[in-house]
């Protein structure tokens, strides 16, 4: 197993679902082979640009069955950047015991990242307690907005968690899927804001740059453009690149 697969919980979750007989989504009109490690068409492989950076915070992604297979999913990028990453498939009727154990682990202070307007004000915070001995664990509902609201409403084990409500100053830069709400950030953008609040500024910057590089590789491949690594995003990401050998497609 490659280093990327071993440390990326979303990749492991995808492999598990495939072993269970769940078929991956095939993007329409995309017949070119994709890199198994980064999901981008091989000619525009992202593996050489995977950053390596330390973060005190952890991330837990609660995903839908479809989301884990989508090539445009950005939760995968978070799991590439944040070493302590976890991913679970959501089910209305069954809850993974490993997820419950993670939420109860005393080393973590879980924060459910969700808009504060949908919950009681006493549950809402706009900051992260960086002085706590417990490490922040950001719970991200990695799904469409409609699906995320359903997960939020129908998951009793999330009811007692504090809600981290973000106040982003910029509109989303996500261009890989259509959205009618530009104020809705994609999962990677949300995670970068969370990491910054937790004091993991280097990880936040690396994830932001990695997201921009991924978006460019993905769209250039889609539009059959040559891969261009001489961009501002690549330059911003370069200081965070790992020194070890990269995954080869």
N, C-alpha and C positions, 0 to 999 in steps of 0.2 A: 504493500500500500504506500502511495506517495505521501510525502510530508503534508501536502495540502489536504489530502483525504483524511489522514490520521487526525488532524487537529480541527477539521471543519465539521461541526455537528450537523450542518445542513447537508453536506455531501454524504455523511454517514446515513442520515435519515433517508435521502434519496435512494441510496443503495439498498437500504432495508426495505423500502416500499417496492422496489423493483424485484427483490428476492421474494416478496409476498405476492408477486404477480400483477402489481399495479403498473400500467403502462405509462411511460412519460409522454408529456405533451409535445407534439411536433409543430413548430411554428410554421404557419402557412407560407408556402413558396420557398422554404429554406431547405434545400436538399444537400447542401455542402456539409461535409463532416464537421462536427464540433469537437473541440478539445474536451476530453472527459473531465479534466481538472478545473477548468474555468468556464465552460459552457459556451464560449465564444467560438465562432467559426475558426478553424485551425489557422487559416492565413492571417488572422488577426488575434492570435492567441495572447491572452493577458498574463500568463503564468510568470513571465520574466519581470512583471511589474507588481508582484505580490509583496506588500510591505511587511516589515518585521519591526514591531514596536511594543513596548511594555505598557500595560494598563492595570491599575489596581481594581477597577470595576470589572464586573462580569455582565454577560448578556444572556437572556433566555428568550428564545423566539418560540411563540406558539403559532403554528402554521396550519393552514388548510391543506387538504390532500392535493389540490391542484397547485397551490403556490410552490410547494417544494420542487416541482418539476419545471416551472417556468424559467426559460433561459434569461428572462429580463428581471428575475427576482434579485433584489439587492440585499436581502438578509444573508445570502451567501457571502457577500463582501464583508459584512460585519464579522461573520465567523472566521473569515480569513485574517482579519486584523486583530480582534480581541481574543486572546489566548483562552480565557475562561468563557467559552461559549457553549450553549446548550440549545437544543431544538427538539420540539415535540409536535406531533400531529394532534390537532384539537378534535375532540369528539364530545357531542352533547351528552351521551349516555355513559361513557367510560372515561376515567381520568387516569393517566399514566402514573403509577405509584412513584416512579422516579422523579416526576415533576413535583409531586407533593413533598417528597423527601428533600428536594432541592429548595423549595420554598420554606421548609422548616429548618434547614441547616443553619446553626447559630452563627456561622462565620459571615452570613450574608444579611444585608438589609434590603429586602425586595422593594422596588418601586414599580408600580404598574403605570406605564406611560399611556396616558389617555387624556382627552380634553376635559378640563375641570367643569365645564358647563353641564356635563351629564351626570354629575354626582353631588353628594352633599358637600357643602363648603368645608366642613371640618375634616374631610378626608384629603383635601387638596393641598398640595405644596407646589411651589414654583422653584424650589431649590433643593440641593442635596446636602446632607449633613456630612461634610468632609472631615469633621473632627471626630466622628464616631469610630470606635474600634472595629465596628462591623463594616465590611466592604459593601459598596452599593451593587445591587443586582438589578439590572433594568429588564423588566418584563415587557416585551414588545409583541403586539398582536400583528403578525405578519400576514396580512390578508387585504382584500379590498375593503373600502370603508364600510360598505354594507355588511360584509362578513365580520369585520372587526367589532361592529356594534352588537352583532348576534353573539359572538364569543363573549363579549363583555357582559351581556345580559344573562347568559345561560351558563356561566361558570361560577358556581357558588364559592369555590376555593379561592377566588380572586376578591371576594367581597370585603375582606378585612384588610387588604393591602392599601397602603397609602397611594394616592394618585399623584403622579408627577405630571403636572400640566405645563407644557412648554409654551413659551411666548416668543416664537421665532420672529426675527426682524426682516427676514428675506423670504421671497416667494420660492417655491420649489424649482429646482433646476432639472427635475426628472423629465426626460423626453422619450422614454422607451414605450410608454403606454399613454393612451388618451385619458385625460381627466378634466372634468368640468370645474374643478375647484383648485385653483393654483395655490391656495393657501394650505392645501393638504400636502405635507411633505411625504416623500417616500421613506421606506424603513431605514435605509442607510443614512439619510439626512437627519432623521429623528435620532438615531443612535449617536451620530457625531455631536449633536447638541447635548445629549445626555452625558457623553464622555467629557465634554468641556465643563459642564456643571459639576462633574465629579472631580475636577482637577486634573484629568487625564488629557491635557491640552495637546500633547504630541500625538496621542492616539486619535484624537478628534481631527487634527489636521491631516494625519495620514489617511484616515477614512474618507474625509472630504475629497482629497486629491485622488485617491483610489477610485472613488465613485465617478469622478469626472473622467478619468482615464478609461474606466470600464464603459461608460456611456459613449465615449468617442469611438472606441474599438468596435463596440456593438453596432453603432449606427453606420460607421464607415463600411463594415462588412455587409450590412443590410443593403446599403446603396452602392455596393461594389466599387468602393473607393480604395485607393492604396492606403496602407497603414502609415500614419504619420506620427512619429514619436517625438517630433520637435515642437511640441506645444507647451503652453504655460503649465497645463495640468501635469504633464510628464515631468517637467522641471521641478514642480512643487513636490511630486511624489518621490523623486530620485533619492533624496537624503534618507528616506525611510526604507529603502530596498534592503532585502536580506543579503548577507555576504556569502551565504552558502549556495550550493548549486541549485539552480531553479529546476522546476519540473519540466521535462521535455515531452511534447505531445507525441 
